[in-house]
Amino acid sequence: MEILLWLVPSAVVTAVAMCWVGWAGREGRGEVDRDVAADRLGRALQHEHPRRYAAPVPERDRSTGVAVRPSRRAS
């Protein structure tokens, strides 16, 4: 059991870092007004994005999902 004591400092540092990130991250987002967010979303949805190329059509997989071994002839 004593050999596991070397894990204690790293576990404490990890726990402290997780608490700090959880506390510091909750305040930093900032609130956006609902009307402003709706206007931004509306402008983004109205904007046309040109397509540069057509997506390739994937080849149909003819697998049945069952592995079948070829039959062997009896000697």
C-alpha atoms as one frame of an Amber mdcrd trajectory, in Angstrom:
protein
   0.000   0.000   0.000   2.889   2.351   0.734   4.063   2.079  -2.837   0.851
   3.796  -3.978   1.637   6.927  -1.935   3.540   8.368  -4.899   0.169   8.694
  -6.657  -1.223  11.050  -3.995   0.492  14.269  -5.209  -0.645  13.768  -8.800
  -4.190  12.937  -7.679  -4.307  16.082  -5.512  -2.981  18.262  -8.353  -5.537
  16.750 -10.750  -8.417  17.318  -8.325  -7.371  20.920  -7.686  -7.039  21.586
 -11.424 -10.502  20.126 -12.087 -12.040  22.305  -9.356 -10.262  25.410 -10.636
 -11.350  24.849 -14.240 -14.920  24.186 -13.135 -14.987  27.383 -11.086 -13.157
  29.610 -13.583 -15.007  28.324 -16.659 -18.513  29.075 -15.442 -18.084  32.851
 -15.351 -16.206  33.383 -18.615 -18.937  32.677 -21.128 -20.846  35.929 -21.060
 -24.528  36.252 -21.804 -25.743  37.086 -25.314 -29.076  38.832 -25.747 -31.700
  36.515 -27.230 -32.655  39.044 -29.900 -29.032  39.505 -30.969 -28.530  35.744
 -31.094 -31.702  35.302 -33.179 -30.572  38.010 -35.622 -27.164  36.346 -36.006
 -28.775  32.970 -36.602 -31.163  34.422 -39.187 -28.328  36.073 -41.120 -26.272
  32.877 -41.031 -29.154  30.790 -42.342 -29.878  33.207 -45.183 -26.293  33.247
 -46.384 -25.667  30.993 -49.389 -22.563  28.860 -49.215 -21.291  27.855 -52.667
 -20.417  24.207 -53.087 -16.981  23.632 -54.517 -17.445  20.000 -55.456 -20.074
  17.300 -55.358 -19.785  14.763 -52.593 -18.662  11.364 -53.880 -21.314   8.671
 -53.910 -20.119   5.781 -51.751 -19.980   2.382 -53.394 -22.669   0.048 -52.114
 -21.370  -2.582 -49.716 -22.634  -5.963 -50.844 -21.703  -7.667 -47.607 -24.411
  -9.585 -45.771 -22.591  -9.294 -42.467 -22.084 -13.050 -42.256 -18.608 -14.485
 -42.681 -18.695 -17.555 -44.918 -15.631 -19.703 -45.441 -15.196 -21.411 -48.775
 -16.051 -25.095 -48.628 -13.192 -27.566 -48.766 -13.239 -30.819 -50.625 -12.925
 -33.937 -48.501  -9.801 -35.925 -49.329
